Amino acid sequence: MTYSTPEKGCVAKRICCLSRILLTGTALTIFAGQAARAVPPRINIGNAAEAGDESSTGVFGFLSNWRRTANFLGDMWGLRPELGKYGAVLAMQETSEVFGNVSGGSRRGAAYNGLFQAVLQVNTQRAFGWYGGTFNVSMEQIHGRSLSADNLQVLQTVSGIEADRSTRLWELWFDQKFLDQQKLDIKIGQQSLDQEYMVSSNALVFANTMFGWPMVPSADLPGGGPAYPLSALGVRGRYWLATPLYLIGGVYSGSPTKHVDGDPQQTNPSGTSFPLNRGVMAIAELQYVYPALGAMVSPDEVEPLSHVYRLGGWYNSEPFADQYWDNSGTPLASPSSNGNALAHRGAFSIYAVMDQMLWRSHFDPNRTINVFGRAMGAPQSSRVPIDFSMNFGFTFKDPLPYRTDDTFGIGMGYTHVSHALAKYDKAVAYYTGQYSPAQTGETYLEMTYQFQYTGWLQIQPDFQYIFNPSGGVPNVNNPNRRVHDAAVFGLRTNIAL
């Protein structure tokens, strides 16, 4: 059985292994893997801009005030102030983590995973007097290995930074603001859509991949879509319609790699493939933001409980492979199938995202409780492997006395395997007589605490429990039994350099 498009990552790789176990004597169509994408921990550009005041002398001078600085390397021996003269800000961050499963999965163990990010932004007005322009270039260096792929066989990977080891260009774009109050801005260049679309700000504290880039685009789009660690050429517009409504939308390359076959992270290992011949991806999102930009609260009023609601959808014109039929009208699982899936032109999805503050302390305005939720569906379920996914949870900011920058959160995620793919599983059992349970849904729970030790160091213990990994697939090490539910413990650190 195939996933919707030829290029894939670890999600379909795991189902690929299943298929290879199950299918004997059947011409199997391409079943490459599809990585579950994520949003890596955000870099604080503002903190890096203020690092010009964190001066130090000598090679190890930054250690003299290491507990007070927002960046571990301070002004980087004068480099940051020098860049600031030209309107440039350099920000760097290292994320390191260890996750291990104490039960379940295909085998037990632990794995180290790491991501180094560097971003250079230039304000064109400060650089050479051009009003409203921002130039951005970023890179990433990914190291370590993936626990989800090696041990768990899950669809919704436990860490948002899991990816193939590489050093790559990530984003390269120019953004220009127009009109009064900067109501319109246009961004053009190489972009990662997970930085702006489908985002829940409260969900970003969690480690699981699916609190970032959702499962539907991760599994269904070519190459997982233009999201970490990939990106694609395109143009995006954002317009402030009227308080408090915003409209954001764009048109991008239909795939982040020009190659049709293979893992997109490996066929585009440096991030410098800029395909424009792989179809089109269009996306639009309407945002309701309260309080909106410029909103004022009088001294005798209670500060409002903020919320953001998003409603959007995307369409991709690339070919999408049928999950059950081949192009001759024969089930792909049948020994008489030619192995070439029926090709469909294009697929689309719709989604909704909510962030809502529920409570704020009268004594400490930093102390808040927030709830978030996100749901996404792909109505054309016969041509995609995942037809529905959702996440929701709550966060408690400033949960303990004198811990104003800490956050505690509990969240969950669910993803549903399309009926066509489940039907294929049953057909495999029928034609081969081998163990092939129909895949259904996968659910995970996550509990996390983000501890802000210093301005530049976050320490984050994490626990996740995954029910019915990959919707119920056979264990690659024991093909006659499903993969067991998994309990995973982890520890992540974020260091702003």
C-alpha positions as semicolon CSV with decimal commas, in nm:
position;residue;x (nm);y (nm);z (nm)
1;M;0,000;0,000;0,000
2;T;0,118;0,351;-0,066
3;Y;0,103;0,675;0,112
4;S;-0,044;0,963;-0,077
5;T;0,276;1,077;-0,239
6;P;0,603;0,911;-0,331
7;E;0,831;1,099;-0,087
8;K;0,791;1,007;0,276
9;G;0,959;0,991;0,617
10;C;0,938;0,787;0,929
11;V;0,559;0,754;0,964
12;A;0,508;0,563;0,642
13;K;0,843;0,392;0,681
14;R;0,699;0,213;0,980
15;I;0,385;0,117;0,790
16;C;0,613;0,026;0,501
17;C;0,785;-0,225;0,726
18;L;0,446;-0,364;0,816
19;S;0,349;-0,400;0,455
20;R;0,670;-0,575;0,367
21;I;0,610;-0,816;0,649
22;L;0,258;-0,885;0,535
23;L;0,274;-0,887;0,162
24;T;0,400;-1,189;-0,018
25;G;0,365;-1,235;-0,388
26;T;0,199;-0,898;-0,440
27;A;0,342;-0,624;-0,656
28;L;0,375;-0,355;-0,393
29;T;0,367;0,004;-0,508
30;I;0,607;0,264;-0,377
31;F;0,575;0,292;-0,001
32;A;0,837;0,538;0,102
33;G;0,821;0,715;0,437
34;Q;0,659;1,036;0,555
35;A;0,804;1,221;0,850
36;A;0,580;1,367;1,114
37;R;0,680;1,733;1,119
38;A;0,692;1,970;1,408
39;V;0,771;2,315;1,532
40;P;1,108;2,323;1,710
41;P;1,147;2,548;2,017
42;R;1,124;2,911;1,907
43;I;1,426;3,138;1,921
44;N;1,379;3,463;2,113
45;I;1,503;3,727;1,867
46;G;1,421;4,004;2,114
47;N;1,652;3,863;2,380
48;A;1,934;3,839;2,128
49;A;1,875;4,203;2,025
50;E;1,921;4,312;2,386
51;A;2,243;4,118;2,428
52;G;2,444;4,423;2,331
53;D;2,430;4,529;2,695
54;E;2,569;4,196;2,816
55;S;2,931;4,285;2,762
56;S;3,217;4,071;2,882
57;T;3,591;4,079;2,857
58;G;3,833;3,799;2,787
59;V;3,773;3,462;2,626
60;F;3,569;3,333;2,923
61;G;3,435;3,667;3,038
62;F;3,076;3,566;2,969
63;L;3,099;3,323;3,260
64;S;3,135;3,606;3,511
65;N;2,765;3,699;3,489
66;W;2,621;3,374;3,357
67;R;2,322;3,366;3,592
68;R;2,195;3,712;3,489
69;T;2,229;3,711;3,113
70;A;1,951;3,630;2,867
71;N;2,207;3,471;2,635
72;F;2,482;3,239;2,751
73;L;2,746;3,407;2,534
74;G;2,624;3,760;2,609
75;D;2,737;4,008;2,343
76;M;2,964;3,742;2,184
77;W;3,283;3,938;2,240
78;G;3,139;4,249;2,079
79;L;3,003;4,081;1,766
80;R;2,637;4,146;1,848
81;P;2,680;4,523;1,915
82;E;2,878;4,551;1,593
83;L;2,599;4,377;1,397
84;G;2,345;4,600;1,570
85;K;2,504;4,907;1,411
86;Y;2,384;4,769;1,078
87;G;2,038;4,667;1,199
88;A;2,130;4,299;1,227
89;V;2,046;4,055;1,508
90;L;2,211;3,716;1,547
91;A;2,030;3,458;1,761
92;M;2,140;3,100;1,830
93;Q;1,988;2,819;2,034
94;E;2,078;2,462;2,120
95;T;1,806;2,214;2,214
96;S;1,922;1,884;2,362
97;E;1,710;1,603;2,498
98;V;1,707;1,242;2,606
99;F;1,390;1,033;2,571
100;G;1,348;0,670;2,667
101;N;1,059;0,422;2,677
102;V;1,031;0,211;2,991
103;S;0,753;-0,004;2,846
104;G;0,588;-0,079;2,514
105;G;0,711;-0,006;2,164
106;S;0,898;-0,255;1,950
107;R;1,195;-0,247;2,189
108;R;1,307;-0,053;2,497
109;G;1,587;0,198;2,533
110;A;1,682;0,565;2,525
111;A;1,809;0,806;2,265
112;Y;1,977;1,146;2,256
113;N;1,849;1,405;2,011
114;G;1,972;1,760;1,944
115;L;1,905;2,066;1,731
116;F;2,117;2,379;1,687
117;Q;1,944;2,678;1,526
118;A;2,092;3,009;1,411
119;V;1,892;3,305;1,280
120;L;2,019;3,631;1,132
121;Q;1,762;3,909;1,087
122;V;1,828;4,251;0,935
123;N;1,601;4,553;0,982
124;T;1,638;4,737;0,652
125;Q;1,543;5,075;0,800
126;R;1,824;5,059;1,053
127;A;2,058;4,908;0,796
128;F;2,010;5,153;0,509
129;G;1,692;5,355;0,565
130;W;1,441;5,129;0,382
131;Y;1,122;5,145;0,589
132;G;0,929;4,830;0,684
133;G;1,162;4,564;0,550
134;T;1,304;4,257;0,727
135;F;1,551;4,010;0,583
136;N;1,576;3,668;0,750
137;V;1,806;3,371;0,701
138;S;1,821;3,068;0,930
139;M;1,999;2,735;0,944
140;E;1,975;2,420;1,151
141;Q;2,214;2,145;1,253
142;I;2,037;1,825;1,359
143;H;2,220;1,558;1,558
144;G;2,138;1,244;1,755
145;R;1,881;0,981;1,661
146;S;1,504;0,930;1,669
147;L;1,355;0,724;1,953
148;S;1,016;0,724;1,780
149;A;1,148;0,560;1,465
150;D;1,388;0,320;1,635
151;N;1,187;0,204;1,938
152;L;0,824;0,311;1,934
153;Q;0,667;0,269;1,587
154;V;0,433;0,560;1,657
155;L;0,277;0,802;1,412
156;Q;0,287;1,104;1,645
157;T;0,655;1,123;1,731
158;V;0,749;1,211;2,089
159;S;0,981;1,501;2,003
160;G;0,931;1,797;1,773
161;I;1,299;1,813;1,678
162;E;1,334;1,453;1,555
163;A;1,469;1,454;1,200
164;D;1,750;1,311;0,989
165;R;2,100;1,418;1,094
166;S;2,206;1,707;0,870
167;T;2,322;2,067;0,846
168;R;2,082;2,262;0,629
169;L;1,946;2,598;0,523
170;W;1,601;2,640;0,674
171;E;1,441;2,975;0,581
172;L;1,552;3,254;0,349
173;W;1,297;3,533;0,300
174;F;1,227;3,906;0,281
175;D;0,922;4,064;0,446
176;Q;0,791;4,411;0,352
177;K;0,521;4,604;0,540
178;F;0,273;4,838;0,366
179;L;-0,013;5,082;0,442
180;D;-0,098;5,273;0,759
181;Q;-0,039;5,088;1,085
182;Q;0,136;4,823;0,875
183;K;-0,197;4,662;0,786
184;L;-0,042;4,461;0,505
185;D;0,285;4,276;0,483
186;I;0,418;4,051;0,210
187;K;0,680;3,782;0,262
188;I;0,861;3,620;-0,028
189;G;1,126;3,347;-0,037
190;Q;1,203;3,009;0,120
191;Q;0,955;2,962;0,406
192;S;0,856;2,702;0,666
193;L;0,478;2,713;0,708
194;D;0,481;2,583;1,065
195;Q;0,612;2,923;1,175
196;E;0,282;3,100;1,097
197;Y;-0,002;2,866;1,004
198;M;-0,208;2,628;1,223
199;V;-0,013;2,743;1,529
200;S;-0,143;2,728;1,885
201;S;0,080;2,946;2,100
202;N;-0,013;2,760;2,419
203;A;0,068;2,422;2,264
204;L;0,427;2,513;2,181
205;V;0,550;2,437;2,532
206;F;0,497;2,063;2,474
207;A;0,759;1,830;2,326
208;N;0,547;1,597;2,112
209;T;0,567;1,668;1,741
210;M;0,192;1,698;1,695
211;F;0,161;2,006;1,913
212;G;0,344;2,182;1,633
213;W;0,281;2,088;1,268
214;P;-0,035;1,866;1,278
215;M;-0,057;1,503;1,178
216;V;-0,279;1,554;0,871
217;P;-0,033;1,767;0,670
218;S;0,265;1,575;0,811
219;A;0,138;1,245;0,676
220;D;-0,059;1,357;0,372
221;L;0,143;1,630;0,201
222;P;0,441;1,560;-0,029
223;G;0,749;1,546;0,190
224;G;0,533;1,627;0,493
225;G;0,482;1,977;0,355
226;P;0,706;2,282;0,387
227;A;0,762;2,254;0,762
228;Y;1,060;2,184;0,990
229;P;1,318;2,075;0,889
230;L;1,210;2,159;0,533
231;S;1,079;2,470;0,363
232;A;0,963;2,580;0,018
233;L;0,962;2,882;-0,209
234;G;0,648;3,092;-0,198
235;V;0,482;3,423;-0,131
236;R;0,264;3,503;0,170
237;G;0,037;3,799;0,243
238;R;-0,110;3,906;0,578
239;Y;-0,378;4,171;0,596
240;W;-0,549;4,330;0,892
241;L;-0,911;4,331;0,768
242;A;-1,065;4,509;1,065
243;T;-1,024;4,489;1,437
244;P;-0,989;4,209;1,541
245;L;-0,981;4,008;1,212
246;Y;-0,667;3,914;1,022
247;L;-0,632;3,720;0,698
248;I;-0,315;3,534;0,612
249;G;-0,259;3,327;0,300
250;G;0,001;3,222;0,050
251;V;0,102;3,016;-0,249
252;Y;0,403;2,785;-0,227
253;S;0,580;2,510;-0,417
254;G;0,382;2,187;-0,394
255;S;0,679;1,995;-0,254
256;P;0,991;2,089;-0,052
257;T;1,210;1,874;-0,278
258;K;1,236;1,845;-0,655
259;H;1,278;1,466;-0,639
260;V;0,971;1,249;-0,677
261;D;1,115;0,941;-0,504
262;G;1,291;0,893;-0,173
263;D;1,304;1,058;0,168
264;P;1,281;1,437;0,109
265;Q;1,527;1,507;0,391
266;Q;1,783;1,292;0,213
267;T;1,709;1,406;-0,141
268;N;1,736;1,766;-0,022
269;P;2,004;1,727;0,247
270;S;2,132;2,087;0,246
271;G;1,796;2,261;0,212
272;T;1,911;2,428;-0,109
273;S;1,674;2,251;-0,345
274;F;1,428;2,515;-0,469
275;P;1,172;2,325;-0,682
276;L;0,913;2,518;-0,881
277;N;0,792;2,230;-1,095
278;R;0,616;2,019;-0,832
279;G;0,267;2,164;-0,834
280;V;0,122;2,429;-0,606
281;M;0,023;2,446;-0,244
282;A;-0,226;2,719;-0,150
283;I;-0,327;2,796;0,208
284;A;-0,540;3,061;0,380
285;E;-0,629;3,129;0,743
286;L;-0,869;3,374;0,907
287;Q;-0,769;3,485;1,257
288;Y;-0,983;3,643;1,527
289;V;-0,752;3,801;1,782
290;Y;-0,860;3,959;2,111
291;P;-0,738;4,196;2,236
292;A;-0,634;4,313;1,890
293;L;-0,332;4,518;1,798
294;G;-0,355;4,866;1,950
295;A;-0,639;4,780;2,191
296;M;-0,640;4,994;2,506
297;V;-0,757;4,908;2,859
298;S;-0,851;5,194;3,088
299;P;-0,712;5,191;3,445
300;D;-1,053;5,111;3,597
301;E;-1,114;4,813;3,369
302;V;-1,017;4,456;3,433
303;E;-0,763;4,334;3,181
304;P;-0,951;4,108;2,934
305;L;-0,891;3,736;2,900
306;S;-0,714;3,702;2,567
307;H;-0,803;3,454;2,296
308;V;-0,715;3,370;1,938
309;Y;-0,937;3,168;1,703
310;R;-0,817;3,046;1,364
311;L;-1,007;2,891;1,073
312;G;-0,823;2,780;0,763
313;G;-0,763;2,532;0,485
314;W;-0,506;2,419;0,230
315;Y;-0,500;2,262;-0,115
316;N;-0,211;2,083;-0,285
317;S;-0,220;2,008;-0,660
318;E;0,035;1,722;-0,649
319;P;-0,076;1,365;-0,744
320;F;-0,213;1,171;-0,446
321;A;-0,216;0,792;-0,457
322;D;-0,532;0,598;-0,379
323;Q;-0,496;0,401;-0,058
324;Y;-0,684;0,092;-0,180
325;W;-0,713;0,068;-0,561
326;D;-0,450;0,038;-0,830
327;N;-0,488;0,210;-1,168
328;S;-0,650;-0,101;-1,324
329;G;-0,931;-0,117;-1,069
330;T;-0,777;-0,404;-0,869
331;P;-0,716;-0,385;-0,493
332;L;-0,351;-0,308;-0,430
333;A;-0,336;-0,594;-0,181
334;S;-0,440;-0,845;-0,446
335;P;-0,168;-1,071;-0,594
336;S;-0,301;-0,973;-0,939
337;S;-0,251;-0,601;-0,879
338;N;0,005;-0,421;-1,097
339;G;0,122;-0,232;-0,787
340;N;0,062;0,113;-0,935
341;A;-0,183;0,305;-0,721
342;L;-0,465;0,498;-0,882
343;A;-0,350;0,861;-0,897
344;H;-0,576;1,147;-0,792
345;R;-0,510;1,510;-0,878
346;G;-0,485;1,718;-0,564
347;A;-0,617;1,699;-0,207
348;F;-0,739;1,950;0,048
349;S;-0,797;1,989;0,421
350;I;-0,974;2,229;0,658
351;Y;-0,885;2,310;1,019
352;A;-0,968;2,516;1,328
353;V;-0,742;2,628;1,615
354;M;-0,833;2,787;1,948
355;D;-0,630;2,952;2,225
356;Q;-0,835;3,081;2,518
357;M;-0,724;3,225;2,852
358;L;-0,957;3,097;3,124
359;W;-0,824;3,268;3,435
360;R;-0,577;3,535;3,550
361;S;-0,470;3,600;3,906
362;H;-0,565;3,942;4,048
363;F;-0,247;3,941;4,254
364;D;-0,003;3,820;3,989
365;P;-0,098;3,896;3,624
366;N;0,163;3,650;3,502
367;R;-0,028;3,363;3,664
368;T;-0,279;3,235;3,410
369;I;-0,458;2,920;3,306
370;N;-0,511;2,868;2,934
371;V;-0,681;2,608;2,720
372;F;-0,610;2,525;2,357
373;G;-0,751;2,295;2,089
374;R;-0,698;2,215;1,724
375;A;-0,883;1,987;1,482
376;M;-0,807;1,910;1,117
377;G;-0,972;1,686;0,860
378;A;-0,908;1,568;0,504
379;P;-1,250;1,491;0,344
380;Q;-1,099;1,301;0,047
381;S;-0,997;1,016;0,272
382;S;-0,948;0,761;-0,007
383;R;-0,636;0,946;-0,128
384;V;-0,463;1,018;0,205
385;P;-0,335;0,790;0,485
386;I;-0,454;1,018;0,769
387;D;-0,800;1,177;0,745
388;F;-0,834;1,339;1,091
389;S;-0,618;1,465;1,376
390;M;-0,673;1,678;1,683
391;N;-0,496;1,810;1,994
392;F;-0,613;1,986;2,304
393;G;-0,490;2,062;2,655
394;F;-0,424;2,333;2,910
395;T;-0,125;2,525;3,040
396;F;-0,069;2,684;3,381
397;K;0,182;2,970;3,365
398;D;0,361;3,085;3,679
399;P;0,230;2,779;3,865
400;L;0,452;2,802;4,175
401;P;0,553;3,095;4,399
402;Y;0,844;3,299;4,257
403;R;0,845;3,093;3,934
404;T;0,701;3,358;3,701
405;D;0,853;3,215;3,382
406;D;0,768;2,848;3,443
407;T;0,486;2,663;3,267
408;F;0,307;2,340;3,353
409;G;0,096;2,166;3,090
410;I;-0,115;1,860;3,020
411;G;-0,223;1,780;2,665
412;M;-0,335;1,501;2,437
413;G;-0,342;1,420;2,068
414;Y;-0,537;1,182;1,848
415;T;-0,497;1,081;1,487
416;H;-0,716;0,858;1,273
417;V;-0,598;0,636;0,989
418;S;-0,815;0,671;0,680
419;H;-1,084;0,412;0,613
420;A;-0,925;0,329;0,277
421;L;-0,596;0,237;0,443
422;A;-0,777;0,030;0,706
423;K;-0,964;-0,145;0,425
424;Y;-0,631;-0,219;0,263
425;D;-0,509;-0,382;0,585
426;K;-0,812;-0,613;0,583
427;A;-0,748;-0,697;0,217
428;V;-0,391;-0,793;0,301
429;A;-0,521;-1,038;0,560
430;Y;-0,772;-1,176;0,310
431;Y;-0,527;-1,229;0,025
432;T;-0,228;-1,347;0,229
433;G;-0,390;-1,515;0,528
434;Q;-0,137;-1,340;0,750
435;Y;-0,187;-1,126;1,059
436;S;-0,289;-0,778;0,937
437;P;-0,510;-0,584;1,182
438;A;-0,698;-0,288;1,039
439;Q;-0,542;0,033;1,163
440;T;-0,768;0,272;1,354
441;G;-0,647;0,561;1,568
442;E;-0,350;0,649;1,786
443;T;-0,377;0,859;2,105
444;Y;-0,112;1,008;2,330
445;L;-0,108;1,200;2,657
446;E;0,170;1,436;2,762
447;M;0,253;1,605;3,092
448;T;0,539;1,853;3,106
449;Y;0,696;2,124;3,322
450;Q;0,916;2,394;3,168
451;F;1,153;2,527;3,434
452;Q;1,326;2,859;3,354
453;Y;1,650;2,814;3,546
454;T;1,819;3,131;3,415
455;G;1,734;3,376;3,140
456;W;1,910;3,155;2,886
457;L;1,847;2,803;3,020
458;Q;1,522;2,607;3,031
459;I;1,503;2,256;3,180
460;Q;1,198;2,051;3,091
461;P;1,109;1,707;3,232
462;D;0,844;1,534;3,024
463;F;0,623;1,226;3,032
464;Q;0,418;1,078;2,747
465;Y;0,198;0,771;2,712
466;I;0,102;0,644;2,366
467;F;-0,208;0,426;2,320
468;N;-0,238;0,192;2,021
469;P;0,087;0,294;1,839
470;S;0,034;0,366;1,467
471;G;-0,331;0,275;1,503
472;G;-0,250;-0,086;1,585
473;V;0,024;-0,231;1,366
474;P;0,220;-0,554;1,406
475;N;0,548;-0,533;1,589
476;V;0,835;-0,550;1,340
477;N;1,014;-0,778;1,588
478;N;0,708;-0,996;1,645
479;P;0,481;-0,977;1,338
480;N;0,202;-1,181;1,498
481;R;0,135;-0,924;1,771
482;R;0,058;-0,553;1,776
483;V;0,299;-0,295;1,914
484;H;0,224;-0,242;2,283
485;D;0,127;0,091;2,437
486;A;0,439;0,287;2,532
487;A;0,539;0,493;2,837
488;V;0,811;0,749;2,762
489;F;1,012;0,973;2,995
490;G;1,228;1,257;2,872
491;L;1,437;1,558;2,970
492;R;1,490;1,856;2,739
493;T;1,710;2,164;2,772
494;N;1,692;2,485;2,568
495;I;2,003;2,703;2,575
496;A;1,997;3,053;2,423
497;L;2,354;3,119;2,317
